[in-house]
């Protein structure tokens, strides 16, 4: 479609956004390649027994986490789906969305507060096993935390899949007198099996790139993943050659998983918006009802436990003193400023890509998509292959000769987190923009509404809500992130998660718990806001 | 009649050796429309009716040939720069702007209106029977009223050519009759050149002077509307009218089922 100058401007914006992403990724790659070239022998030598152990552990914990999250999730989702009128069903599903919003470090602390050596359950576990409870450290701790995150996510995805079964099929099953067994076999399993590869792939992906959980709950060389090993190589051993080798492996691994995921047609951006109500009549026998209630109750306890523990432990901290502490105030201010900047950047980049994609699509009409259009379409998704630690590591290595790397912390935190939030931001913005464009494109061209006028009068009213959704979401992500800041953080630049990690490291557990409560509430508030704004979009 | 300076009279529209291709389909148009006339464009689905209007409006760019409005070749000008207004079947209004703002955009794409612009907007709204509804939102209007707003905007734009792409197709028979009457009245006052695409033979009969009949991306018949409907009308057109009646019927059945 021919609509004059506006299209060119939108495409320009998209090209600028792509260039910004390319610079961010390219700088990291340049750093890694330079290091590899200058110390090739060192990088090759890094592929040793230790690295093999790290890779094995990375895959092993991810596989176990996936199985432990996904299999129970099928049972929970089925139970929830069989009982549409289960008391508090909507509330449970909403609670299951909370772990997605919680920063990993907050969840890790919650797990420790509950299952740790000095946790609330330590006494019970000790008397049950007859010996002192060693605490959920190492593999067991990592698994508990990963399941805490991914069981609810997988459950929501499966419930969503089960909700796609047409009501007529349920009625038919009930008419034919199908009990739980046959109904599972003929009605539920086909839908679940179709969703299974995507859900399992997503969980596996999240687990092999998990950094914070492994850093805080993993212990020593026996429970280290690639991402944590990269961090340790740079921050403790200062062995850039090893970091390069580890990074190359991590990229290779994630690329393989993403490729497999794409094959399976999975949605790698794990958010689960679903309609909570499903007005269907299901007939379950009393025994089945009892069993299902038990399954739901267990899952609920497992998910709610660490959250409650976070709140309880947080309230026991000396919150008044913490709130008055200058380090805490400074870290909170730093976190908020960086998160706002990061969110603005994420929204701006995403909006540019969305507008450019639409403009290119309109220009093209029929025929093949150009490379540029495909880049604006999937460009944001590329960052999923490259975890933030990897980008951070590349820049860290590149910049280490330029003076004080740690002064660049704010820039790195803002940009890397912005790019990491882009897949989510694009998903919030694109449907609204494309729908508005579908309706308004011709009219704008006809009336000559273009450029700033068009944004002010036409696009802004349609985009306001999704933009705020994207902003709140990106802000929450950035606020809770402990990836880049773990690499670049220092006494000069501290964010809340970094301060939290430091307090944990110096065994000031009560302080850490108080900070976790603060951080968790902040992120939860932002995510709730994002959800609200996103949902009312169609009013 | 070709004087476009005061905007009160229409401008001639000419497609001169225009070719266009979309995917597999290719189209070729040669057409001269007299200034100030009302021309109905009919033809089976996919015959290129809307494409013809889009070429005139500037939503499509011809592969070759000239698109003349008055004496000016506008083939490579963006839609807003062409001396014409267009009303679509739907999405003529911005849903978040009220009636007066939607009409006002016809005067200023930045919606910066002078007092005389505002007067013109109110007059146009009164003229199209929308007096008192200035501050309604499109969703608070009926389908017919929404198209009236679009026509009010045509009035304030005051361009010598008006293109109508089935704007009344989704209205009931009585409402459609009203709207066609309004178009005829506005044409009588302003004398702009009107090209309208329709599926309804009676629409063409009601206000059309000239009929352009398309098949497979080409103009296969052109002439006075009255002659088209006579016994000696073009063979293809009579066949089409028959098939229209048939397709309308099946349409009705399909609708009742849902």
Interface residues (C-beta under 8 A of the other chain):
Chain A: X1 X2 X3 X4 X5 X365 X366 X367 X439 X440 X442 X443 X445 X446 X447 X448 X449 X450 X453 X457 X458 X461 X462
Chain B: X22 X23 X57 X58 X59 X60 X61 X78 X79 X80 X81 X85 X86 X88 X91 X92 X94 X95 X96 X97 X105 X106 X109 X110 X111
